[in-house]
């Protein structure tokens, strides 16, 4: 406990610009620190373009606190410039470790996964067990993966043709599956497991027409295994078969998923660059599964 101490205005301005909400630890106002942290989280959820408001408010508010500060107040342990910076760097390190190895945030740039995900949407990706640990495009670590994907799950992965770009798509085929995409219908022959009767038969994925969105697009409900989801189909567009990825010993609209790979599609079927056009997703390219969106 120290008496007759007063935070310096110029230090508050610098810290307010550099470490944002943590400046309120320096000016001995922990309640404002928690307020601005909550405000920051809400801004990130609602509209990250409003971050500039916090960037301006924090140093200005902290400076005003120093001007009206009562020097006889009890000085808390965190009300020092170096402890403020220490708290910031400890928190930053924790967030980086969390985002590298456990959960990460992504923003949707395109409409290939509409109606589930639309441009500007944010999502949280569960990275546990996938072994592909990246941060802002940099490879931090790579370990043996231990995940088991299900058909119908939505994943984030490195685009096989340009690994520095991340894609998000839905898993349709697992290793060993045979897939036909014809006339906007999916026929799936699952990889055979011994003693499983009927596994060698193609099954048409169930599609239920739900709603016409405009003159071209229809909303369908599609089911695969235990997962049910919505897809968009442009009924006026023909399948772009001539652009399909060609696999040896298969017809142009048929594919056999190789070992250690996955077949993925976008939910906006006629506006998606996916496995139909560039092939399969290697297991080691998968970053994680989508667990939460807003």
VENWO-V384333 format. One record per residue. N is the residue number from 1. RES is the residue in three letters. PSI is psi in radians with two decimals (NA if undefined). OMEGA is omega in whole degrees, -180 to 180 (999 if undefined). Layout:
n;res;psi;omega
N;RES;PSI;OMEGA
N;RES;PSI;OMEGA
This chain:
n;res;psi;omega
1;UNK;2.28;179
2;UNK;2.46;178
3;UNK;2.84;176
4;UNK;0.75;174
5;UNK;2.52;179
6;UNK;2.27;179
7;UNK;2.54;-178
8;UNK;2.37;-178
9;UNK;-0.74;-177
10;UNK;-0.58;176
11;UNK;-0.69;179
12;UNK;-0.68;180
13;UNK;-0.80;-179
14;UNK;-0.83;180
15;UNK;-0.64;179
16;UNK;-0.56;178
17;UNK;-0.58;-173
18;UNK;-0.80;-173
19;UNK;0.14;174
20;UNK;-2.08;-173
21;UNK;-0.42;-177
22;UNK;-0.28;178
23;UNK;-0.48;-178
24;UNK;-0.22;169
25;UNK;-0.75;179
26;UNK;-0.70;-178
27;UNK;0.24;171
28;UNK;0.62;-180
29;UNK;1.33;-177
30;UNK;-0.57;-179
31;UNK;-0.62;177
32;UNK;-0.58;177
33;UNK;-0.87;-179
34;UNK;-0.61;178
35;UNK;-0.83;-178
36;UNK;-0.50;174
37;UNK;-0.81;177
38;UNK;-0.70;178
39;UNK;-0.73;179
40;UNK;-0.77;179
41;UNK;-0.76;-180
42;UNK;-0.67;178
43;UNK;-0.73;178
44;UNK;-0.61;-180
45;UNK;-0.76;-174
46;UNK;-0.94;-178
47;UNK;1.81;-177
48;UNK;-0.26;178
49;UNK;-0.21;179
50;UNK;0.12;-179
51;UNK;-0.49;-179
52;UNK;-0.47;179
53;UNK;-0.80;178
54;UNK;-0.64;179
55;UNK;-0.60;179
56;UNK;-0.73;-175
57;UNK;-0.76;-173
58;UNK;-0.97;180
59;UNK;-0.64;-180
60;UNK;-0.82;-179
61;UNK;-0.76;-180
62;UNK;-0.69;178
63;UNK;-0.73;179
64;UNK;-0.62;177
65;UNK;-0.73;-180
66;UNK;-0.58;-178
67;UNK;-0.56;-177
68;UNK;0.20;-174
69;UNK;2.37;176
70;UNK;1.99;-174
71;UNK;-0.15;178
72;UNK;-0.04;179
73;UNK;2.65;174
74;UNK;2.28;180
75;UNK;2.03;-180
76;UNK;2.86;-176
77;UNK;-0.50;-176
78;UNK;-0.10;-175
79;UNK;0.96;175
80;UNK;2.57;-176
81;UNK;-0.66;-176
82;UNK;-0.58;176
83;UNK;-0.56;175
84;UNK;-0.83;178
85;UNK;-0.68;179
86;UNK;-0.79;178
87;UNK;-0.69;180
88;UNK;-0.84;-176
89;UNK;-0.58;175
90;UNK;-0.77;178
91;UNK;-0.75;180
92;UNK;-0.74;179
93;UNK;-0.74;179
94;UNK;-0.76;-179
95;UNK;-0.73;180
96;UNK;-0.79;178
97;UNK;-0.73;179
98;UNK;-0.80;-176
99;UNK;-0.51;-180
100;UNK;-0.79;-169
101;UNK;-0.32;-174
102;UNK;-1.18;-177
103;UNK;2.48;179
104;UNK;2.82;-180
105;UNK;2.45;176
106;UNK;2.71;178
107;UNK;2.37;-176
108;UNK;2.13;-178
109;UNK;-0.30;-172
110;UNK;3.12;-173
111;UNK;0.30;-175
112;UNK;-0.32;179
113;UNK;0.29;174
114;UNK;2.53;11
115;UNK;-0.07;-178
116;UNK;-0.83;-177
117;UNK;2.29;-178
118;UNK;2.79;-179
119;UNK;2.28;-179
120;UNK;-0.27;178
121;UNK;2.66;176
122;UNK;2.69;178
123;UNK;2.68;176
124;UNK;2.29;-177
125;UNK;2.25;176
126;UNK;2.00;-175
127;UNK;-0.04;-175
128;UNK;2.24;175
129;UNK;-0.14;-177
130;UNK;-0.34;172
131;UNK;0.04;-179
132;UNK;1.52;-171
133;UNK;1.90;-177
134;UNK;2.76;178
135;UNK;2.04;-178
136;UNK;0.77;176
137;UNK;-0.08;-179
138;UNK;2.40;178
139;UNK;1.99;-179
140;UNK;-0.75;-179
141;UNK;2.76;178
142;UNK;2.12;179
143;UNK;3.00;179
144;UNK;2.25;-178
145;UNK;2.66;-179
146;UNK;0.34;-175
147;UNK;2.78;172
148;UNK;1.86;-179
149;UNK;2.65;174
150;UNK;2.62;174
151;UNK;2.36;-179
152;UNK;-0.23;178
153;UNK;2.60;177
154;UNK;2.22;-175
155;UNK;2.73;170
156;UNK;2.35;-176
157;UNK;2.85;175
158;UNK;2.22;179
159;UNK;2.11;-174
160;UNK;-0.59;-178
161;UNK;-0.28;179
162;UNK;1.43;-170
163;UNK;-0.30;179
164;UNK;-0.15;178
165;UNK;2.35;179
166;UNK;2.36;177
167;UNK;2.75;172
168;UNK;2.19;-178
169;UNK;3.07;180
170;UNK;2.36;179
171;UNK;2.17;178
172;UNK;-0.70;-177
173;UNK;2.37;176
174;UNK;2.93;179
175;UNK;2.27;179
176;UNK;-0.24;179
177;UNK;2.61;173
178;UNK;2.31;-173
179;UNK;2.38;171
180;UNK;2.25;172
181;UNK;1.87;-172
182;UNK;2.24;-179
183;UNK;0.69;177
184;UNK;0.26;176
185;UNK;2.58;178
186;UNK;2.21;174
187;UNK;2.20;-173
188;UNK;2.20;171
189;UNK;1.87;-175
190;UNK;2.64;176
191;UNK;2.26;-175
192;UNK;2.38;172
193;UNK;2.40;-176
194;UNK;2.45;176
195;UNK;0.18;175
196;UNK;1.95;-175
197;UNK;2.36;175
198;UNK;0.16;-177
199;UNK;-0.23;-179
200;UNK;0.07;-177
201;UNK;2.46;172
202;UNK;2.42;176
203;UNK;2.33;177
204;UNK;2.16;179
205;UNK;2.34;-177
206;UNK;2.14;177
207;UNK;2.16;180
208;UNK;2.14;179
209;UNK;2.21;-174
210;UNK;-0.81;-170
211;UNK;2.45;173
212;UNK;2.10;-176
213;UNK;-0.65;172
214;UNK;-2.79;-176
215;UNK;-0.43;-174
216;UNK;-0.74;-170
217;UNK;2.37;172
218;UNK;2.48;176
219;UNK;2.18;178
220;UNK;2.70;171
221;UNK;2.15;-177
222;UNK;2.55;-180
223;UNK;2.41;174
224;UNK;2.14;-173
225;UNK;-2.12;-177
226;UNK;0.02;-175
227;UNK;2.32;176
228;UNK;2.39;-174
229;UNK;2.96;-180
230;UNK;2.52;176
231;UNK;2.77;175
232;UNK;2.38;178
233;UNK;2.26;175
234;UNK;1.84;-173
235;UNK;-0.24;-179
236;UNK;-0.24;-177
237;UNK;2.41;174
238;UNK;2.69;176
239;UNK;2.30;-179
240;UNK;1.11;-173
241;UNK;-0.61;-177
242;UNK;-0.34;-179
243;UNK;-0.01;-176
244;UNK;2.62;174
245;UNK;2.23;-177
246;UNK;2.18;179
247;UNK;2.40;-179
248;UNK;2.46;176
249;UNK;0.42;177
250;UNK;2.70;173
251;UNK;2.90;-172
252;UNK;-0.50;180
253;UNK;0.45;178
254;UNK;2.50;-179
255;UNK;2.56;172
256;UNK;2.11;-175
257;UNK;2.10;-179
258;UNK;2.85;176
259;UNK;2.39;178
260;UNK;0.28;-180
261;UNK;2.94;-179
262;UNK;2.62;177
263;UNK;2.19;-174
264;UNK;2.63;176
265;UNK;2.70;171
266;UNK;2.63;179
267;UNK;-0.46;174
268;UNK;1.41;-163
269;UNK;-0.59;-177
270;UNK;0.12;177
271;UNK;0.90;-177
272;UNK;2.30;171
273;UNK;1.92;-173
274;UNK;-2.79;-174
275;UNK;-0.39;177
276;UNK;-0.50;-171
277;UNK;-0.49;-178
278;UNK;0.03;173
279;UNK;-2.62;-169
280;UNK;2.77;179
281;UNK;2.04;177
282;UNK;2.54;-178
283;UNK;-0.68;-177
284;UNK;-0.21;178
285;UNK;-0.24;-175
286;UNK;2.26;-179
287;UNK;-0.73;-180
288;UNK;-3.11;179
289;UNK;2.56;179
290;UNK;2.18;-177
291;UNK;-0.39;-178
292;UNK;2.42;179
293;UNK;2.67;172
294;UNK;NA;999
